[in-house]
Amino acid sequence: MRESLRHWGTVLFAVSLGAAVLTGCGSDGPDTVEATFTMPRTYEQLDLASPEATVDEFISAFVRRDYVTAALILHPDTQRTMAAAIAAGDLSGLVTSGLEAAVVARIAVEQGGDHVLEAGRVFEIAMEEAMANGGFHVDLASGADGLTLRSSDQFTAVVDGILATNGNDVVFELAPTTDGRWRIRSVRLANGLPSQIPFSGTPSVMAPERRIESTDVWRSTLPNSDPQELLQTVAALIGSGDHVSLYLLLDATAQQAVVDRLASEPDPNHGLVASQLDARLDMVGFAVDLAGLGAVPSDIMTTSLQVEPGEALTFLVPLGDDGLDVTLSRDSTGGWRLRRMVPIGDITAPSPFVIG
């Protein structure tokens, strides 16, 4: 798993570029990735070593509107139960009843769009809608005060707090995963039920309507304005081991291929597809060494200007003495997504790439 944000461009892009991005963010050059892109923190960098630290990370994600990270901090049992409820059309554990129709409408609009609507993406949509229009069961958007560890043992922990938004008492229930990290099982108000997850309770004071544009968030700020920029981003993310962000830059066809590939291989520590992919690639490594990856051919860059949203473009990118067979598609915002990246001539390689 992983977390957070930003945008970029230049000619050669290799794993070494990933290191450059991580160490050279002070450059102001208009053609450098460093000028406009801050590498996301990875899941491994989140402090989940104690119940209190985990709650802090979870609240911080809400304050930043980084709902991808918030979803990743949920316990895998909660993630899987949430996924099952979403598949059954039940959003009651995500938002209050008055907002469910708006979330359903947003999901309908995005059906068949840029993302596969698995649990992680639906969670993000629901939280964005609640932030903009009110409808949180538990409004963490302004943070929480007075966090206190009520009880803890090797199996579970309870942390109490007070919501900064409306002064309601809030309870966080947590449990560790097999990797020894603490994760959020449920968050509830005093009148909420532990069995309703991830959120429950009826707020005594509803959250305000904020009408916030969700633009400065992780998913929407990964650089992908043209094919070259996208492949630079992909190379840097792979170089840094941030495969959650890599998943977010796959198009819906590629995301579905990952969903199908990982569906039969449950991970005890992760219940969301992005984090399962991340854990897998952390273990086996990315199948292709991107050191020496060359520039997107100029004729392809020219052709790409004529590609409409929803259309795809396949081309060869030099890689050492050989090359990569790459298919990209253009999304509804005009940005580019990765559909397939495999060694040239390897027609048996699975889409979007080998994941072990």
ABEGO torsion letter per residue (X at the ends): XBBEBEBBEEABBBAAAAAAAAAAAABABAABAAAABBBBBBAAABBAABAAAAAAAAAAAAAAGBAAAAAAABBAAAAAAAAAAAAAGBAAAABBAAAAAAAAAAAAAABGBABBBBAAAAAAAAAAAAAAAEGBABBAAAEBBGBBBABBBAABBBBBBBBAAAGBBBBBBBBBBAAGBBBBABBBBAABBAABOABBEBBABBBBBAGBBBABBAAAABBAABAAAAAAAAAAAAAAGBAAAAAAABBAAAAAAAAAAAAABBBAABABAAAAAAAAAAAAEBABBABGBBBBBAAAAAAAAABBBGBBBBBBBBBEABBBBBBBBBBAAGBBBBABBBBBGBAABBOABBAX
